[in-house]
Amino acid sequence: MKKSRFSEDQIVSILKEADAGIGISELCRKYGVTNQTVYRWRSKYGGMQVGDVRKMKTLEEENATLKRLLGQKELEITAMKAVLEKKW
């Protein structure tokens, strides 16, 4: 996935500008993004503070790690079952 030019902190500040009354089209020109990008950001980060975004990011990373560990364990269990089913 392509890395964003803006950090989460910057995105939150841009959305705060939009909430302050600056038009979406002005924000798009100022920061060089499309309307769709701003609306996507709003759906993901709308109403969040910088601290909330950081917490969400750490939780997403932790969740990815746990999913990876679970997948590895499932693979080990499947391999062990296959070995135990063989007749020697």
Secondary structure by P-SEA (a helix, b strand, c coil): cccccccaaaaaaaaaaaaacccaaaaaaaacccaaaaaaaaaacccccaaaaaaaaaaaaaaaaaaaaaaaaaaaaaaaaaaaaccc
